[in-house]
Amino acid sequence: MKKSKLNLIVLPVALLTSVLILGSCKASSTPIKPSKSSVQKRIEPDTIKKSEPEKDIQKTFNPGSLIQAVSEGDIEKTKEILNSSDYQIDEINEKSETPLLIAVHNNQVAIAKLLIDAGANVNQQDTIQDSPYLYAGAEGRTEILSYILTHATPDQTVNNRYGGNALIPAAEKGHLENVKRLLADKRVAIDYQNKFGYTALIEAVGLRDGSQVYQDIVAELLRNGANPNIRDNSGRTALDYANQLGYSNIANMIKAANAWAIPI
């Protein structure tokens, strides 16, 4: 009887011991995962490279690229080329036309402004002695002319092929707004004479049709002090031409101005 009781006590103890042993074995069989930070520390030198600053690689352009871009009216290409610091902005074509002169020819206002802001020469002349400034004045490129007057330095000693300044052809071709802007700027000589002795006033009267726009130009010139008594190479004054051509309104304006004009 004592022996059976002892067996009953030993059996539960043995079972409990077996359970504890199995549990510890199971727990020890689970692998220990390394922490995330330790993995990062281990792989960082091999996988993470320091970023290097990007080098500013400047694109280069062949000679003639700017002339081509302007001729095609490609403003984005023009901007790109102008950002190239070593590009010759006043390069010329076979007619000695610069990119700026081409832009003025084509009345490409936005491109002309870009070129002027970049330092393009407004006085450089082509083979027929046109410059961006002279051509803008003569051909009614009013917005470009205004920009030149306010953002550049037109050389008043540079003449066109007829020996004239920007004002004379502006008056002769009927570009009233150009005449107004040139006179308001006050750098152009109002009584300048070209190779034929013509002033802006003489050309506006003697070479044109006496229509309203020319009456307005004559009035503007006289209002700003143009001398009506200057004679051209043939010895005639603006009044002589007005009388000869029957421009009575213009003749009357000139006669009224003669009261304060300087005799020549």
C-alpha positions in Angstrom: 0.0 0.0 0.0 2.8 2.5 0.8 4.6 1.6 -2.5 1.6 2.4 -4.6 1.2 5.8 -2.9 4.8 6.5 -3.6 4.4 5.7 -7.3 1.4 8.1 -7.5 3.6 10.9 -6.1 6.6 10.2 -8.4 4.5 10.1 -11.6 3.2 13.7 -11.5 6.7 15.0 -10.6 8.2 13.2 -13.6 5.5 14.6 -15.9 6.1 18.1 -14.7 9.8 17.8 -15.1 9.3 16.5 -18.7 7.1 19.5 -19.5 9.6 22.0 -18.2 12.4 20.4 -20.2 10.4 20.4 -23.4 9.3 24.0 -22.9 12.9 25.2 -22.4 14.0 23.3 -25.5 11.3 24.9 -27.6 12.1 28.3 -26.4 15.8 27.9 -27.1 15.1 26.7 -30.7 13.6 30.1 -31.7 16.4 32.2 -33.5 17.2 35.6 -32.1 16.6 38.3 -34.8 19.1 41.2 -34.8 17.6 44.7 -34.3 16.9 46.9 -37.2 19.4 49.5 -36.1 22.2 46.9 -35.9 21.5 45.8 -39.5 21.5 49.4 -40.7 24.8 50.0 -38.9 26.3 47.0 -40.5 25.2 47.7 -44.1 25.5 51.5 -44.1 29.2 51.7 -45.2 28.6 49.4 -48.1 25.2 50.4 -49.5 24.8 54.2 -48.7 26.9 56.5 -50.7 27.3 60.2 -50.1 25.6 62.3 -52.9 28.0 64.4 -54.8 27.0 67.9 -56.0 26.0 68.0 -59.7 28.4 69.8 -62.0 27.0 72.7 -63.9 27.8 71.6 -67.5 27.3 74.6 -69.9 26.2 73.7 -73.4 28.3 75.1 -76.2 26.9 76.3 -79.6 28.5 76.5 -83.0 29.0 79.9 -84.6 25.9 81.0 -86.5 23.5 79.4 -84.0 22.2 82.6 -82.7 21.6 84.1 -86.1 19.7 80.9 -87.1 17.6 81.0 -83.9 16.7 84.6 -84.4 16.0 84.2 -88.1 13.6 81.3 -87.2 12.0 83.3 -84.4 12.9 80.7 -81.9 12.8 82.6 -78.6 13.6 79.6 -76.4 16.7 78.7 -78.4 17.7 82.3 -78.3 17.4 82.4 -74.5 19.4 79.1 -74.3 22.3 80.5 -76.4 22.3 83.8 -74.6 22.9 81.9 -71.3 26.1 80.6 -72.8 28.5 83.1 -71.4 31.2 82.8 -74.1 28.9 83.2 -77.1 29.6 86.1 -79.5 26.3 88.0 -79.4 27.2 90.4 -82.2 28.2 87.7 -84.7 27.4 88.6 -88.4 26.1 86.9 -91.5 27.2 87.4 -95.1 25.5 90.8 -95.1 27.1 91.8 -91.8 23.8 91.7 -90.1 23.9 91.0 -86.4 21.2 88.9 -84.6 19.7 92.1 -83.2 19.5 93.8 -86.6 17.7 90.7 -87.9 15.3 90.8 -85.0 14.6 94.5 -85.8 14.1 93.7 -89.5 11.5 91.1 -88.5 10.0 93.3 -85.8 10.6 90.5 -83.3 10.1 92.6 -80.2 10.6 90.0 -77.5 13.8 88.6 -79.1 15.1 92.1 -79.7 14.6 93.0 -76.0 16.4 89.8 -74.9 19.4 90.7 -77.1 19.5 94.3 -76.0 19.3 93.2 -72.3 22.2 90.8 -73.0 24.3 93.7 -74.4 23.9 93.5 -78.1 25.3 96.5 -80.0 22.5 98.8 -81.2 25.0 100.8 -83.3 26.7 98.0 -85.3 26.1 98.5 -89.0 25.7 96.1 -91.9 27.0 96.3 -95.4 24.4 99.0 -96.3 25.1 101.0 -93.1 21.9 100.0 -91.3 22.2 99.6 -87.6 19.5 98.3 -85.2 18.9 101.8 -83.9 18.8 103.5 -87.3 16.6 100.8 -88.9 14.2 100.9 -86.0 13.8 104.6 -86.4 13.5 104.6 -90.1 11.1 101.6 -90.5 8.6 102.3 -87.8 9.7 99.6 -85.3 8.4 101.8 -82.6 8.4 99.4 -79.6 11.9 98.3 -80.3 13.0 101.9 -80.9 11.5 102.9 -77.5 13.4 100.0 -75.8 16.7 101.0 -77.4 16.2 104.6 -76.2 15.6 103.5 -72.6 17.9 100.5 -72.3 20.8 101.2 -74.6 23.0 104.1 -75.8 22.4 104.9 -79.5 25.4 106.6 -81.0 24.2 109.8 -82.7 27.4 110.1 -84.7 26.6 106.9 -86.6 24.8 107.8 -89.9 22.9 105.8 -92.5 24.0 105.5 -96.1 22.5 108.8 -96.9 24.4 110.5 -94.2 21.3 111.0 -92.1 20.3 110.3 -88.5 17.3 108.2 -87.3 14.9 111.2 -87.3 15.2 112.2 -91.0 13.9 108.9 -92.5 11.3 108.5 -89.6 9.8 111.9 -90.7 10.1 111.1 -94.4 8.4 107.7 -94.1 5.5 109.0 -92.0 6.3 107.3 -88.7 4.8 109.9 -86.4 5.2 107.9 -83.2 8.9 107.4 -83.9 9.3 111.1 -84.5 7.6 111.8 -81.2 9.8 109.4 -79.3 13.0 110.6 -80.9 12.2 114.2 -80.1 11.1 113.4 -76.6 14.4 111.6 -76.0 16.2 114.8 -77.0 19.5 113.2 -78.1 18.8 113.3 -81.8 19.7 116.5 -83.6 16.5 118.0 -84.9 18.1 120.1 -87.7 20.7 117.5 -88.8 21.3 117.6 -92.5 22.2 114.5 -94.6 24.3 114.3 -97.8 21.6 116.2 -99.8 21.2 118.9 -97.2 17.8 117.6 -96.2 16.6 118.0 -92.6 13.7 116.0 -91.2 11.4 118.9 -91.8 12.5 119.3 -95.5 12.0 115.6 -96.2 8.6 115.5 -94.5 7.5 118.4 -96.8 9.5 118.2 -100.0 9.6 114.4 -100.5 6.0 113.5 -99.4 2.4 114.1 -100.3 1.3 116.7 -97.8 -1.3 114.3 -96.3 -2.5 114.5 -92.7 0.2 112.3 -91.2 2.8 114.6 -92.7 1.0 117.7 -91.5 1.1 116.2 -88.0 4.9 115.4 -88.4 5.6 118.9 -89.5 3.6 120.3 -86.6 5.6 118.1 -84.2 8.9 119.1 -85.6 8.0 122.8 -85.5 6.7 122.5 -82.0 10.0 121.0 -80.9 12.0 123.8 -82.5 12.9 122.6 -86.0 14.3 125.5 -88.0 12.2 126.1 -91.2 14.8 128.4 -92.8 17.5 125.8 -93.3 18.2 125.3 -97.0 19.2 122.0 -98.7 21.9 121.6 -101.3 19.6 123.0 -104.0 19.0 126.1 -101.9 15.4 125.5 -101.1 13.7 125.6 -97.7 10.8 123.6 -96.4 8.5 126.5 -97.1 9.8 126.7 -100.7 8.8 123.0 -101.2 5.4 123.6 -99.5 4.6 126.5 -101.9 5.9 124.6 -104.9 3.8 121.5 -104.2 0.7 123.4 -103.1 0.6 122.2 -99.5 -1.2 125.3 -98.1 -1.8 123.9 -94.6 1.9 123.1 -94.2 2.9 126.4 -95.7 0.8 128.2 -93.1 2.3 126.3 -90.2 5.8 127.1 -91.5 5.0 130.8 -91.9 3.7 130.9 -88.3 6.9 129.3 -87.1 9.0 131.8 -89.0 8.2 134.4 -86.4 10.6 132.8 -83.9 12.8 130.7 -86.2 16.5 131.5 -86.6 17.3 132.9 -90.1 19.8 130.8 -92.1 
